[in-house]
Amino acid sequence: MSLAGSLFSNNVADHAGGGVNDVGQSLGLGSFSLTACKLTGNSAATYGGGVYLNSLAGVTITGAVVTGNVSTNNGGGLSINFLSNAVVTGGAITGNTTGGSGGGLYLDGITGSIKGAVITGNSASLGGGVFNETTTAASVTLQIAKVFANNAPTGPDVDDTPGNLSTFKFV
């Protein structure tokens, strides 16, 4: 699926992906691209207030504005799960909220990078800006990303699950 220049605003999902939901049927099916889109004011009862992506071959998000979205569990702005590669470049992830982990961005079971994105003003219980959780060997590289002024009792800006195999690399 590829989306470009679209607005997703004030949508409600009774499960996941208030603005956008793309789920591969088994690991590695399909890819997803989001370019210069705005996702604002969306909500999801579980994961990914703005965007929920699961079990895809790869994800590319470029220049997206993800703001003011809400989820109950994880990923107030975006929830990206079980992918072989995810790349977030540029854009802004701001003012999103979740009752779980990853106010701005929740990652689980991915390898990827966040390049030049601004992630600020998000709130969560763990990892206000970005939360990386996985039970497989995976790493996420933050490269010239600005992750600041987020809110969470543990890991207000960046956090991961202690004892799991997830790692952050700061470049």
N, C-alpha and C positions, 0 to 999 in steps of 0.2 A: 504494500500500500504506500502511495506517495501523496502527501498533502502539501500544497504550497499557497501562501498568501491568504489563508482562510482565517475566519474568526469563529471561535467556539465560545459562546457566552451564555451563562446562566442556565446550563443544562444540569439535570439531576439523574444519577444512576442509582438504582436500587441495589447494585452490587459494586462493580469496579468501573473506573474510567468515566468520570462525569462528563468530560469533554470528548475524549477519544478512547476507544478500547479496541486493541488488536491482539488477538491470542492465536498463536500457531497451535495446530492440533497435536503436534509432538515436537520435541526439541529440534530446532533447526529448520523449520518450515517457514518460508517466506522472509521478507525483510520489510523494514518500515523506514520511511523518510518523512521528516517534518521540516519544512523550510519556510522561514519568515511568516509563521502563523502566530496568532494571539489566542491564548486560552485564558479566560477570565471569569471569575464568579461561578465556576462549576463545582458540583459536589458529588461525592460517591459515598455510599453506605459502608464500604469496606476500604478498598485500595485505590490510589490514584485519583485524587479529586479532579485534576486537570487531564492527566493521561495515564492509562494503564497499558503496559506492554508486557507480554509473557510468551516465552518459548519461540522466539523468532531467530532467524539466522543472523541478523544484524540490524542495528538501529543507527540512524544518523539524524541528529536534531541540530539544525543550523539556524541561528538568528531568531529563535522563538522567544516570545514574551509569554511567561506563564505566571499569572498573578491573581491573588485573591481567591484561590481554590481551596476546598476543604475536603478531607477524608476522615473517617472514623479510625481506621486501623493504621495504615502506613502510606507514606507518599502523599502529602497534602497537595503538592504541585504535580510531581511525576512519580510513578512506581514502575521501575524497569527490572524485570525478573528473568533469570535463566536464559541468558543470551550468550552467543559465542563472542560478540563484540558490540560495544555501544560507544558512540562518539557524540558528545554534546559540544558544539562549537558556538561561541558568541551567545548573544541573547541575554535575557534576564529572567531569573526565577525569584520572584519577590512576593512577600506578603501572603504566603500560603500557610495553612494550618492543618495539623493532624493530631489525633489523640494518641497515636503510636509513634513510630520512628520515621525520621526523614521528613521534616516539615516542607522543605523545598524539593528534595530529591531522595528517593529511597531506592537503593540498589541491592539486588539479591542474586548471587550466582552469576555475576557478569565479569568480564574483562573489558576494560575500556578506558576512555579518557574524557576529561572535562577541560576544554581549552578556551580560555578567554571569556568565560561566562561570568556574569555578576549574579551572585546568590546571596540575597540579603533580606532581612525583615521577616523570615519564616519562623514558625514555632512548632515544637514537637516535644514529646516526653524524652526522646533520645535523638541526638543529631539534628538540631534545629535547622541547619542548612542542608547537610548531606549525611545520610546514614548508609554504611556499606555492611551488608550482612550476607554471609555465605557459609556453606559447609563444604565447599570445594575450593581447591587452590585457585584463587582469582585475585587480580589486583586492579585498582583503579588509579590512574595518574591524573593529578590535578596540575595543569600546566597553565601558568599565568592566569589562573582563575581567581576571581575576587570573591572570597567567601567570608562575610563579616556581618556583625550586628544581627545575628540570628538568636533565637531564644530556645533553650532547653535546659532542664536541671542537670543533665549529663551530656557533655559534648555539644555546647551551644552552637558551634559552627560545623564541625566535622567529627563524626564518631563512627566506630565500628564495633562489632560484637566481640568482646574479649574471649580469647581462647579459640575462636573460629579461625579459618584459614584466610580470611579476607585481609588485604593490606592496602594502604594508601601510599602512593609515591608522590612526593611533592617536587615539581620541577620548576 
